[in-house]
């Protein structure tokens, strides 16, 4: 039972990457830029977590579905995986929305799709 949360995070991350691959939104559109954005976002959020932990704001919850493995005090192994998922999910949603809005504007400008 202790791997459920980590497995769910990895499965969700895999699904986001499949959407990305299917529609060429983030990593499959520009792998170098996507890697830089992902690493910067991950480091930013990890530093945010470390600052919160150091100030006594963030605490590790004890859950039956978590592995119990900690990378540092109050920093479970699931946290960087969650933050990675958060960054990838955000960028897939952002680039997908950007594409949809661009197509909508083009269709509106050219009159395509008008009834």
Backbone torsions as a table, in degrees:
resi	resn	phi	psi	omega
1	UNK	NA	-20.0	-175.0
2	UNK	-74.6	-1.5	-179.3
3	UNK	-112.4	3.1	-173.5
4	UNK	-60.8	-48.8	-176.8
5	UNK	-64.2	-46.7	179.2
6	UNK	-62.2	-43.0	178.4
7	UNK	-63.0	-40.9	178.8
8	UNK	-64.6	-40.2	177.2
9	UNK	-63.6	-45.0	-179.9
10	UNK	-66.0	-39.2	176.7
11	UNK	-63.3	-44.4	179.0
12	UNK	-63.7	-41.7	177.0
13	UNK	-62.1	-42.9	177.0
14	UNK	-60.3	-40.7	178.5
15	UNK	-64.9	-40.2	177.2
16	UNK	-62.8	-41.0	179.4
17	UNK	-68.7	-32.1	174.6
18	UNK	-66.2	-42.2	175.3
19	UNK	-61.7	-42.4	178.2
20	UNK	-59.8	-46.2	-180.0
21	UNK	-63.7	-44.6	-176.8
22	UNK	-61.6	-41.6	-174.8
23	UNK	-107.6	3.6	178.3
24	UNK	51.4	59.1	-173.0
25	UNK	-96.1	-40.5	-170.1
26	UNK	-133.6	-82.2	-179.9
27	UNK	-65.0	-38.9	-177.0
28	UNK	-85.3	0.5	172.9
29	UNK	-96.7	-43.2	179.9
30	UNK	-154.3	91.2	-172.4
31	UNK	-62.6	-38.9	-177.2
32	UNK	-67.0	-50.8	179.0
33	UNK	-61.5	-41.7	180.0
34	UNK	-63.2	-39.7	178.5
35	UNK	-64.8	-44.0	178.8
36	UNK	-62.4	-48.2	-180.0
37	UNK	-60.5	-43.2	-179.3
38	UNK	-64.4	-45.7	179.9
39	UNK	-65.5	-42.2	178.5
40	UNK	-63.3	-44.8	178.5
41	UNK	-62.9	-44.0	179.8
42	UNK	-63.1	-45.6	178.9
43	UNK	-63.5	-43.3	178.6
44	UNK	-56.9	-50.3	-177.8
45	UNK	-69.6	-33.0	175.2
46	UNK	-66.0	-41.0	176.2
47	UNK	-63.9	-38.6	176.6
48	UNK	-60.2	-46.0	178.5
49	UNK	-62.4	-45.1	-179.9
50	UNK	-61.2	-41.6	178.1
51	UNK	-64.2	-41.7	177.9
52	UNK	-64.9	-39.1	177.9
53	UNK	-67.0	-44.8	-178.9
54	UNK	-62.5	-31.1	-179.8
55	UNK	-91.9	6.4	177.7
56	UNK	73.2	21.0	-179.1
57	UNK	-91.3	-42.2	-177.6
58	UNK	-101.9	137.4	177.4
59	UNK	-132.6	150.3	176.9
60	UNK	-80.9	127.1	175.9
61	UNK	-84.8	146.8	176.1
62	UNK	-94.9	115.1	179.0
63	UNK	-130.6	147.8	-180.0
64	UNK	-67.6	-21.8	-177.1
65	UNK	-89.8	-8.2	179.5
66	UNK	-88.7	156.5	-177.5
67	UNK	-72.1	-30.6	-175.8
68	UNK	87.6	-2.5	178.7
69	UNK	-82.4	128.8	179.5
70	UNK	-117.5	140.7	177.9
71	UNK	-86.2	-28.9	177.4
72	UNK	-155.7	168.0	177.8
73	UNK	-54.2	128.2	178.8
74	UNK	68.7	12.3	179.9
75	UNK	-123.1	91.5	-179.6
76	UNK	-71.6	158.3	-178.8
77	UNK	-61.7	-25.6	-180.0
78	UNK	-69.0	-24.8	-174.9
79	UNK	-62.7	-50.4	177.7
80	UNK	-63.1	-32.7	178.0
81	UNK	-67.0	-42.1	176.9
82	UNK	-62.3	-43.7	-179.7
83	UNK	-65.0	-37.4	175.1
84	UNK	-62.2	-46.0	176.6
85	UNK	-59.5	-43.1	-179.5
86	UNK	-59.1	-46.1	-179.5
87	UNK	-66.2	-48.0	-179.0
88	UNK	-63.3	-45.0	179.5
89	UNK	-60.5	-45.6	179.5
90	UNK	-59.8	-44.5	-177.6
91	UNK	-71.4	-34.9	176.3
92	UNK	-66.2	-43.5	177.7
93	UNK	-64.5	-44.7	-179.7
94	UNK	-60.8	-50.7	-177.4
95	UNK	-69.0	-32.9	175.3
96	UNK	-66.8	-43.8	178.1
97	UNK	-64.2	-40.7	178.2
98	UNK	-59.4	-43.5	179.3
99	UNK	-64.3	-44.6	179.9
100	UNK	-63.2	-42.8	179.8
101	UNK	-65.1	-41.1	178.2
102	UNK	-61.4	-45.4	178.8
103	UNK	-64.8	-40.2	179.0
104	UNK	-61.9	-44.5	178.9
105	UNK	-64.4	-41.4	178.2
106	UNK	-63.2	-43.3	179.2
107	UNK	-64.2	-39.7	178.6
108	UNK	-65.9	-40.4	-178.6
109	UNK	-68.5	-40.8	-177.2
110	UNK	-87.9	-11.4	-178.8
111	UNK	82.2	4.7	178.6
112	UNK	-69.6	142.1	177.8
113	UNK	83.1	-0.6	178.8
114	UNK	-79.7	140.8	-179.1
115	UNK	-91.3	NA	NA
